[in-house]
Amino acid sequence: MKVLILEDEIPAYQKLTSYLTEYFKNEIKHDWARTIKDGIQLLSNNTYDVILSDIQLLDGISFDLFDDISTNTPIIFCSAHDEYLFKAFNSNGIAYILKPYTKKEFNGALEKYQALFKKGDYGNLNTEVISELKSTLKEENTIFKKRFVIKKSKGIQLLNVIDISLIEASGDFCIATDKNGKRHTISQNLGSIVKQLNPNKFFKINRSELINIDYITNIESHFKNRLLLSITGCKEKPMTSSSTTAEFRKWLEQ
């Protein structure tokens, strides 16, 4: 058995692989993509028994991928979007689980897949439904900022939000660290920036630091109910405050 996982969040990916191993009592061969581009490449060159797919990927929504690459592979959607969006999928034999999903819900989706697979009783994605959902989701995405305009001595640079791993307050300005460790000055205060970013991706871990979940590589327990975070591109480890740790733990499980 071989599985394709389309998931942009590292903790969510780790959760899926853990649940897969527990369900099948063995490690399952799988490929992982965080972007539409990488997903298209994998689907073009491989065949899979089942696809586990989030809706929002780093560079867009997964429905765009399935528009470009036609597939008969059964798909289980793992998403934080409301259940009403996915009612139409039931008629096509496609399961869904809503974040934060439980192990029981995940197992139920796999059981449905196995039952349908044995019968060969599943269909392609309904193109009309896909178009409607894409339109709805893209409208939702427009409310969040995509990039910052950074003024440099040699001119203006665009900093894509998806490339930012950490934002730190610095007086009336902020310093954004990107995934490559480069630092950029944003001419806005932290409070203003927080309101513009997707709360599913960015979390204010203390009074002066905002982190991107996609670049958390490790989490360590620290004294006084705090957590030390290893962040891609950052030499120093930012720390949650005692007052935000509990909420941060819940946020990680979205």
C-alpha positions in Angstrom: 0.0 0.0 0.0 1.2 3.5 -0.8 -0.3 6.8 0.4 0.1 10.4 -0.8 -0.1 13.0 2.0 -0.9 16.6 0.9 -0.4 18.6 4.1 1.4 21.9 4.6 1.6 21.8 8.4 4.4 19.7 9.9 2.6 18.8 13.1 -0.5 17.7 11.1 1.7 15.6 8.8 3.3 13.9 11.8 -0.1 13.2 13.3 -1.3 11.6 10.0 1.7 9.3 9.7 1.4 8.3 13.4 -2.2 7.4 13.0 -1.5 5.5 9.7 1.2 3.4 11.5 -1.1 2.6 14.4 -4.1 1.7 12.2 -2.2 -0.6 9.9 0.1 -1.9 12.7 3.1 -1.1 10.4 4.8 1.8 8.7 3.1 2.6 5.4 5.0 3.7 2.3 4.0 7.3 1.6 5.0 10.5 -0.2 4.5 13.9 1.3 3.9 17.3 -0.5 3.3 20.7 1.1 2.7 22.5 -2.1 0.5 22.1 -5.3 3.6 22.1 -7.4 5.2 19.2 -5.5 1.9 17.3 -5.4 1.5 17.6 -9.2 5.0 16.2 -9.7 4.3 13.2 -7.3 0.9 12.4 -8.9 2.4 12.6 -12.4 5.1 10.1 -11.6 3.5 7.7 -9.1 0.3 5.8 -8.4 -1.3 5.7 -4.9 -3.9 3.6 -3.1 -5.3 6.6 -1.2 -4.7 10.3 -0.9 -4.9 12.2 2.5 -5.3 15.8 1.6 -5.6 19.1 3.5 -7.5 21.8 1.6 -5.1 24.7 2.2 -1.5 24.1 1.0 1.5 26.5 1.1 0.9 27.8 -2.5 -2.9 27.5 -2.8 -5.8 25.1 -2.3 -5.5 21.4 -3.2 -8.5 21.5 -5.5 -6.3 23.4 -8.0 -4.0 20.3 -7.9 -6.9 18.0 -8.8 -7.9 20.3 -11.6 -4.5 19.9 -13.2 -4.0 16.2 -12.5 -7.0 13.9 -13.0 -7.0 11.0 -10.6 -9.2 8.0 -9.7 -7.5 7.5 -6.4 -9.9 7.8 -3.4 -9.3 10.9 -1.4 -9.8 11.5 2.3 -9.9 15.3 3.1 -8.4 16.4 6.4 -9.5 20.0 6.9 -10.4 22.6 9.4 -13.2 23.9 7.2 -16.8 23.5 8.2 -18.6 20.2 7.5 -21.3 21.8 5.3 -18.7 22.4 2.6 -18.2 18.6 2.1 -21.6 17.1 2.2 -21.6 16.7 -1.6 -18.5 14.5 -1.4 -20.4 11.6 0.2 -22.2 10.7 -3.0 -18.8 10.3 -4.6 -17.5 7.9 -1.9 -14.9 10.5 -0.6 -14.5 10.7 3.2 -13.5 13.7 5.2 -12.4 14.4 8.7 -12.5 17.8 10.4 -9.5 19.2 12.3 -8.9 18.8 15.1 -9.9 15.2 14.4 -9.5 12.2 16.8 -7.9 8.9 16.2 -11.4 7.3 16.1 -12.6 9.7 13.3 -9.4 9.0 11.4 -9.8 5.3 11.7 -13.5 5.6 10.6 -12.4 7.4 7.4 -9.9 4.6 6.6 -12.5 1.9 7.3 -14.8 3.7 4.8 -12.0 3.8 2.3 -11.3 0.1 2.7 -14.9 -0.9 2.3 -15.3 1.2 -0.9 -12.0 0.0 -2.3 -13.0 -3.6 -2.0 -16.2 -2.9 -3.9 -14.5 -0.5 -6.4 -17.4 1.7 -5.5 -16.0 5.2 -5.5 -16.2 8.0 -8.1 -14.3 11.0 -9.4 -14.5 14.4 -7.8 -17.6 16.3 -8.8 -16.2 19.2 -10.9 -19.2 21.5 -10.2 -18.8 21.0 -6.5 -15.0 21.6 -6.7 -15.6 24.8 -8.6 -18.0 26.1 -6.0 -15.7 25.1 -3.1 -12.7 26.8 -4.8 -14.6 30.0 -5.2 -15.7 30.0 -1.5 -12.2 29.1 -0.2 -10.5 31.7 -2.3 -12.8 34.4 -1.0 -11.9 33.4 2.5 -8.2 33.6 1.7 -8.4 37.1 0.4 -8.8 38.5 3.9 -5.3 37.5 4.9 -2.1 39.3 3.8 0.0 37.6 1.2 3.2 39.7 1.2 4.8 42.7 2.8 6.6 45.5 0.9 10.0 45.9 2.4 12.0 49.1 1.8 15.7 48.5 1.3 18.6 50.9 0.6 18.7 49.6 -3.0 14.9 49.8 -3.5 11.8 47.8 -2.6 11.6 44.1 -1.9 8.6 41.8 -1.6 8.5 39.4 1.3 6.0 36.6 0.9 4.1 35.7 4.1 4.5 32.0 3.6 8.3 32.5 3.8 8.3 34.1 7.2 9.2 31.9 10.1 9.3 34.5 13.0 8.2 38.1 13.5 9.6 40.1 16.5 8.4 43.5 17.8 11.0 46.3 17.7 9.5 49.5 18.9 7.1 50.8 16.3 8.5 48.4 13.8 8.9 44.6 13.5 11.7 42.4 12.3 10.7 39.4 10.2 13.0 36.4 9.9 12.5 34.3 6.8 13.1 30.6 6.3 16.6 31.2 5.1 17.6 33.2 8.2 17.5 36.6 6.6 16.0 39.5 8.6 13.7 42.2 7.2 12.3 45.3 8.8 8.5 45.8 8.5 7.2 49.3 9.1 4.3 48.2 11.2 3.8 47.3 14.9 3.1 43.8 16.0 -0.5 44.4 16.9 -1.2 45.6 13.4 0.6 42.7 11.8 -1.3 40.1 13.9 -4.6 41.3 12.5 -3.5 40.8 8.9 -2.2 37.2 9.1 -4.0 33.9 9.1 -4.5 32.8 12.8 -4.3 29.2 11.7 -0.7 29.8 10.6 0.6 32.5 13.0 0.5 32.5 16.8 1.7 35.3 19.1 3.6 33.2 21.7 4.5 36.1 23.9 4.2 39.9 24.0 6.8 40.5 21.3 7.0 37.4 19.1 4.8 35.8 16.4 5.7 32.4 14.9 4.7 30.5 11.8 3.6 26.9 12.5 5.1 25.7 9.3 8.6 26.3 10.5 8.4 24.8 14.0 11.0 22.0 14.0 11.0 21.1 17.7 9.3 22.0 21.0 11.0 21.6 24.4 9.5 22.0 27.8 10.9 24.8 29.9 10.5 26.1 33.4 7.4 27.9 34.7 5.1 26.2 32.2 6.9 27.6 29.2 8.0 26.1 25.9 11.2 26.6 23.9 10.7 26.5 20.1 13.2 25.6 17.4 12.3 27.7 14.4 13.7 27.3 10.9 16.1 30.2 10.1 16.3 31.4 13.7 19.5 30.9 15.8 17.8 31.8 19.1 14.9 29.7 20.4 11.8 31.9 21.1 9.8 31.0 24.2 6.1 31.0 25.0 5.0 33.0 28.0 3.3 31.2 30.9 0.0 32.8 30.0 0.0 31.7 26.4 1.3 28.1 26.7 -2.0 26.4 27.3 -3.7 28.2 24.4 -0.6 27.5 22.2 -0.9 23.8 22.9 -4.5 23.8 21.8 -3.7 25.8 18.7 -1.1 23.2 17.6 -3.9 20.6 17.5 -6.1 22.5 15.1 
